[in-house]
Every structure is written in C-alpha cells, then in structure tokens.
Amino acid sequence: MRRRLGLLACDSIWEPLRSRFGDYAEMYTALLQAAGADFELKVFAVHRGVLPAHPRDCDAWLISGSRAGVYDAQPWIATLQNFARAAHAIEVPQVGICFGHQLLAQALGGRVERAATGWGLGNLEVELRGESAYPAPTSGPLRLFMAHQDQVVTLPPDAQWLAAAAHCRHAAFALGEQVLGVQAHPEFTADFMREMTLEATFEIPPAVRAAALSSFAKPVDSAVIGRWIATFLGLLS
C-alpha cells in the first residue's frame, strides 16, 4: 500500500514564477520521485487555514517553506505548531524545509530569530556533522540552495545537530527518527533560484545578490538531500 504523504503548504509560489516552475506540490513531487519515492500526496493549504483533522490522516508530513516568519502573529502559524507537537507526540514522521525547519524547531522548544548576518542566499556549502542516530546521507560537505533571513538559533531539547553552514549554525537537525529539519531548499532548481534572486520584490543587498547569482553555475547536491528526506519519511521501498 502506498504511503500517504501530507504536504503542509505554508505558502504558494508567487506569479510569474509559479506558472514557469510550478507550486510547492510539484516541486516536492519532482524531488522525491527523482529519489525513487512512491507515495500518494495530499496537500493542505495551511497558510489559508486548511489543516488536517488529525496527525494520523497521513503516514508522514512535509512542511514547506514560506515568506512568513515563524514568530509572526498569524493564527495559522500557532495552529500549525500545535499540530506539529501533536504529530511528534504520537511519533508520526515530519520533515520541515526552511520555514518548516524553523517551525518544527520552535514548536518543539527551540528558538528562531532574524539573522544578524542578513541573507543566506545562493548555492552554499553545508557541512554535515555526522552525530545523529539517524544516518547522514554522506560524510562530506554538500552544496545546497539556500534562501532565508531567519534561522534556528537554539535547537529543541534532545535534538541532534546535523549540519552547519558558514552563515547558519543550525542548518539541519533531527529528533530521533520522527523529526528532520533542513534549512536548505532541495526542491528548488538553479533556474528558479536565479529568477527569484533577480526579483526586485526582495530587498537583497547588491553584493549578496551578485554573489548568489554567480554561485548558481556550481553543481548542487539537492538530489542527495532529496533521497535523505524520502528515506526519513519512509517513502522508499
């Protein structure tokens, strides 16, 4: 029987990028299917107030990125944190990406803040620490797409610190085999990152923008993280 994966969508990709690259559901489906995952996807528009009735409505949960901040005073964010805590209490697997990573950390006792160092943007090096009870995907550093201003400054109690980047101390963490948080965006492509970085709607310092744009020509290890996520969620046979 195929695993039921619930996507807790915390935003939509905005136009005109959505028409060109798809929304989060299409991006995550492409990432996980490329890893060999087999699953039935059910999407919940959490940012519009649509949440599952119960954490066992799906076999595992994937929490997307968002332009919101986890500390924003929006009712759906508080409701989603309660859901994440409930899912964790009954050991339903959850993976959070970027905003989702930060939300899981905050919901389970960590702390998230706007980074004093500013944007983390581009194809950036992430060093895996290899100290988790859950096996890391590789022993060496990875290059991954990142696009964020907030970051996890304190991990939840008992969390395993999995990865760090030069600009972001807590680039990934796990709580046993039930929770995995990843600050990077393995679902994004180089073309999407390039177009997003060029958008005037984001207040990105010129030097940061230029460095990010030059980084997109380098190889990226998104597929490694995609397989890691698929394995964690139990989507590989």
C-alpha positions, 0 to 999 in steps of 0.5 A, a space after each residue: 500500500 502506498 504511503 500517504 504523504 501530507 504536504 503542509 503548504 505554508 505558502 504558494 509560489 508567487 506569479 510569474 514564477 509559479 506558472 514557469 516552475 510550478 507550486 510547492 506540490 510539484 516541486 516536492 513531487 519532482 524531488 522525491 520521485 527523482 529519489 525513487 519515492 512512491 507515495 500518494 500526496 495530499 496537500 493542505 493549504 495551511 497558510 489559508 487555514 486548511 489543516 488536517 483533522 488529525 496527525 494520523 490522516 497521513 503516514 508522514 508530513 512535509 512542511 514547506 517553506 514560506 515568506 512568513 516568519 515563524 514568530 509572526 502573529 498569524 493564527 495559522 502559524 500557532 495552529 500549525 505548531 500545535 499540530 506539529 507537537 501533536 504529530 511528534 507526540 504520537 511519533 508520526 514522521 515530519 520533515 520541515 524545509 526552511 520555514 518548516 525547519 524553523 517551525 518544527 524547531 520552535 514548536 518543539 522548544 527551540 528558538 528562531 530569530 532574524 539573522 544578524 548576518 542578513 541573507 543566506 542566499 545562493 548555492 552554499 556549502 553545508 557541512 554535515 556533522 555526522 552525530 545523529 542516530 539517524 544516518 547522514 546521507 554522506 560524510 562530506 560537505 554538500 552544496 545546497 540552495 539556500 534562501 532565508 533571513 531567519 534561522 534556528 538559533 537554539 535547537 529543541 531539547 534532545 535534538 541532534 545537530 546535523 549540519 552547519 553552514 558558514 552563515 547558519 549554525 543550525 542548518 539541519 537537525 533531527 529528533 530521533 527518527 520522527 523529526 528532520 529539519 533542513 534549512 536548505 531548499 532541495 526542491 528548488 532548481 538553479 533556474 528558479 533560484 536565479 529568477 527569484 534572486 533577480 526579483 526586485 520584490 526582495 530587498 537583497 543587498 547588491 553584493 549578496 545578490 551578485 554573489 548568489 547569482 554567480 554561485 548558481 553555475 556550481 553543481 548542487 547536491 539537492 538530489 542527495 538531500 532529496 533521497 535523505 528526506 524520502 528515506 526519513 519519511 519512509 517513502 522508499 521501498 
